[in-house]
Amino acid sequence: MKLRLRNILREDGKAVVVAADHGLMIGPFVKGVVGFRGTLERVLKGEPDAVLLSPGMVKKYGYLFTRRTGIIMRLDWTNIFRSAEYVPLTPRTPVHIKLGSVLDAMKMGVDGVLVYFFLGYSDDVYESRDYKLVHEVARECEEYGMPFIVEPLPRGPRVTGANFPDLVALGVRMAVEAGADLLKVPYTQDIETFQGVVDAAEGVPILILGGARGVTDMEPLDMLHEAMQIGVNGVVYGRNVIESPDPTKTLRMIHGIVHEGLTPKEALDKYGEEK
Amino acid sequence: MSGGYWGRFLKIDLEKSKASPLELESEVYWKLIGGKGVGLYLLYKMLTPKTSPLSPDNPLILATGPLVGTSAPSSSRVAIVSKSPLTGGLLHSYMGGRFGPELKFTGYDGVVITGEAKEPMVLKIEDSNLEFIPAEELWGMRNSEVGRHLKETHPSFSYISIGPAGENLVRYACIYSDGRIAGRGGGGAVMGSKNLKAILVKGTNRKIPLHRRQEFMNVVKSCIRILRMHKVTAFKLPKDGTSWILKHINSAGILPIRNFQRGYSEKANSLSGEEWRKEGYWKSSERCPGCIIGCTKRVDGATPEYETIWSLGPMIGNFSKEGIMELDSLCDDLGIDAISAGGVVAFVMELSERGLLKMESETALTPKWGDVSAVKNLLLSIAMRRGFGDLLAEGVRIASEKLDGETSRYAMHVKGLELPGYDPRGAQGIGLNYATSDRGGCHCRGWTIGKEILGFLGGAEPTNPYGKAELVISEQDTTAVFDSSIVCIYAGMALMLKDIWRLLKTATDIPLPTPYDLLKTGERINNLARLFNLREGITPNEDILPRRLMEEPASDVHDENRVVMLDEMLDEYYQLRGWRDGVPTEETIERLGLSDILDSQARWS
């Protein structure tokens, strides 16, 4: 294992990561992006194992981090999350580009880099370009000993409610074949179809992502607990933490589920109460 | 069958005032699920080809699905299936509320109603017991009055009813149920043609058999979690109703204004759900039994949603919320489909503007854009089939044929069904869907807007026709599964087909090894619908859009190429469907296992 990966995954091989890179893709329209320093301070009080940031926010607020919390830097950008409910400029052509290099990330002292891998667009060439980007970053990460994290996401017109789980599994496997050290993966919301995803990862640790927040804290906790039962290694939650009325308390409950093996009810009893 | 079904329908002959059970083979359910699929099967089998939709022999089928009446979320639905008086093809329309589950609790999966009652009547169904109640005094009543009367006399029953428009055979009359509407295609006229003012239903078999109950309950729990974690079903719809999308549709330049003359209006933004909420119009939220979304927003006297706000608003040049509320309430009360009503009104408004109405009797009744008071008078004339209203009660297709050739250019319909609220010149996929939908110009049986405009799941380039055939087919086949199960399509913004698959394979014993098998079931249902429409005389030549959409560039969409490029999408669509010149090939019919269904006789008893 690359040494820096220890700054993300704990000794138990699990991790609680907070995604705080929304400003890069969706701008100031997500709660917590404006006034980001305060957001980050509240998140860090909950002692996540790592936080996912854009290059600009690493540069601006990296000094806030203690040794308890690692930094994962996003090394790419896309317009595809500009869905209508957030950004009044929905994309007509999907674009995904690399930002900077792994060497830049090394100089900034981060503990891992992360890129998307999209599959499902009508243009097959688009997918091949995307996979090439994944490989380029993978090679750079190998050169510098940088943990390489991939987020495979089925997106685009060819994604259906029938093929979604298989596309997640396909994306995971392709990321693993490219050399991913860690995976950030959308949970298919059921054990039955996600088992195929876990199997496809060939033992590479999987952190599930949260997507939109739940109506209460309990939905994401319940989802996380379910996924942990089939061998997931933790979580990368963004809005479910950042938009929580009390991110510190929410993070403690998540820690309870990931690192202590608590049920959502036990985590709630021990660290918080349902809001 | 070990779950999800009773295995039988109740066949009711109004002429003879008799009923008998109609048992169906498991294979029919396995291959077509329920709702749309099984209703369509019954229609295909029972209707003599080319029968008039308003003939007593046209069956009115009310079908539930295997998930109706269970705790599956958003499954309180019923499908209305018949031959459409408006299109001459398949009518399938859906409504929420209590009626669907109550029908299922009778111990039947649905009812098939044929014949014509001698006098106006209310049909009362209580499990297997029927009562044919004379309804002379209800005839002529509006839906709200009928509802009040039925709730007083039968408080423990659920009901559906028709208003004056249905009685007078307005071809786009809807069916009403306590604020819920099965709007499209003219189901109300079919009821009216049978002298059926209302149907009351109550069942006592409230525990639906389930194949693997505990596993089913676990899947239900996870589906509820999905709905509570999706930005649309957890936040947007509960907060602002279906009209939350209006400002996005407008900003994409595809909100049809004044009969599709424009695609954007600054004033229309004030009609977005968020604005109704902020200005205090939403008095309460309503939800169907078992629904956790609650998309219905009640205002004074109406429940306007995206389509009705658009059709009775910007489509007819009206930007007043009060005006929309008045017209929406009137349409519901008279029993007129609000989308078609808006289409018809906008059509004559444009004809008037262009000087294409010749007769004084026509011009006198035709409102100017946005004249709500005059629109109300016109709607009343349509519902009562008075004067010019009598012609307009036929819908824009027939009306334009009878007026004169040039007017057809402004008749915005496909196969006779007036178009809904998305201008396809800025969203190519929805144009292909309008052209190929089995019920005519319909948006919700293959709603590509989520991907094309709203950016769901990474989006789909709206103005690019490339890849749209595949997208439309996938949306249409997925929707056919939702409509057959039956689960509300709004829940389908969060629940995926694989979730319906998980629900169905625990609720029923339908052999479904993978979600792809279920998608194939949707494909099978849509092919059967195609075969039905072909049999009834709807040819592939009618897979077409109004000329305006294919010839006049839209002015408000931001890209170039602003007409619908239908031809290239349609060729690919046919090819991917396995249709030769628009007709399913023998190989396709065989591959989908439809030849067995079409050849085998159902076991009637």
Contacts between the chains, C-beta under 8 A, distances in Angstrom:
chain1	res1	chain2	res2	distance
A	80	B	455	7.3
A	80	B	458	4.6
A	80	B	459	6.3
A	81	B	455	7.7
A	82	B	455	6.3
A	83	B	454	5.9
A	83	B	455	3.2
A	83	B	456	6.7
A	83	B	459	7.2
A	84	B	245	7.4
A	84	B	248	3.9
A	84	B	251	8.0
A	84	B	453	6.7
A	84	B	454	4.5
A	84	B	455	5.7
A	85	B	231	6.4
A	85	B	232	7.7
A	85	B	236	6.3
A	85	B	244	7.8
A	85	B	248	7.7
A	85	B	454	7.4
A	88	B	251	6.2
A	90	B	248	7.8
A	90	B	252	7.3
A	90	B	453	6.9
A	90	B	454	7.4
A	90	B	455	4.8
A	90	B	459	6.6
A	91	B	455	7.0
A	91	B	459	6.1
A	92	B	461	5.1
A	92	B	462	6.5
A	92	B	463	6.6
A	92	B	464	7.7
A	92	B	559	7.0
A	93	B	461	6.0
A	94	B	458	6.5
A	94	B	459	7.0
A	94	B	461	7.8
A	118	B	458	6.9
A	120	B	457	7.7
A	120	B	458	6.8
A	121	B	458	7.4
A	122	B	460	7.2
A	122	B	461	7.8
A	122	B	466	5.9
A	122	B	467	3.1
A	122	B	470	7.5
A	122	B	471	7.9
A	123	B	466	7.8
A	123	B	467	7.8
A	153	B	458	7.6
A	154	B	457	7.3
A	154	B	458	8.0
A	155	B	457	5.7
A	155	B	458	2.7
A	155	B	459	7.8
A	156	B	457	7.1
A	156	B	458	4.7
A	156	B	459	7.3
A	156	B	460	6.7
A	157	B	451	5.9
A	157	B	459	8.0
A	157	B	460	3.8
A	157	B	467	5.3
A	157	B	468	7.6
A	157	B	470	7.0
A	157	B	471	4.4
A	158	B	467	7.3
A	158	B	470	6.6
A	158	B	471	7.7
A	158	B	474	8.0
A	159	B	457	5.2
A	159	B	458	7.1
A	160	B	474	4.8
A	160	B	478	6.7
A	160	B	496	7.9
A	160	B	497	6.6
A	160	B	519	7.1
A	161	B	478	5.7
A	161	B	492	7.8
A	161	B	495	7.7
A	161	B	496	3.2
A	161	B	497	3.2
A	161	B	498	5.8
A	161	B	499	7.4
A	161	B	500	7.7
A	161	B	515	7.2
A	162	B	478	7.5
A	162	B	496	7.7
A	162	B	497	4.7
A	162	B	498	6.1
A	162	B	501	7.7
A	162	B	514	7.9
A	162	B	515	4.0
A	162	B	516	5.3
A	162	B	518	6.9
A	162	B	519	4.5
A	163	B	515	7.7
A	163	B	516	7.6
A	164	B	496	5.7
A	164	B	498	6.4
A	165	B	498	6.0
A	165	B	515	7.7
A	188	B	498	7.4
A	189	B	222	6.0
A	189	B	225	7.1
A	189	B	226	5.1
A	189	B	499	7.4
A	190	B	219	7.5
A	190	B	222	5.6
A	190	B	498	7.8
A	190	B	499	7.6
A	190	B	502	6.3
A	192	B	502	6.9
A	193	B	498	6.1
A	210	B	229	8.0
A	211	B	229	6.6
A	211	B	230	7.8
A	212	B	229	6.1
A	212	B	230	6.0
A	212	B	231	4.0
A	212	B	234	7.0
A	212	B	235	7.8
A	213	B	229	7.4
A	214	B	225	7.7
A	214	B	228	5.6
A	214	B	229	4.6
A	214	B	234	7.0
A	215	B	228	4.5
A	215	B	229	7.7
A	215	B	234	5.1
A	215	B	235	7.9
A	216	B	228	7.7
A	219	B	225	5.1
A	219	B	228	4.9
A	219	B	229	4.9
A	220	B	229	6.9
A	222	B	225	6.0
A	223	B	225	6.3
A	223	B	229	7.1
A	226	B	222	7.7
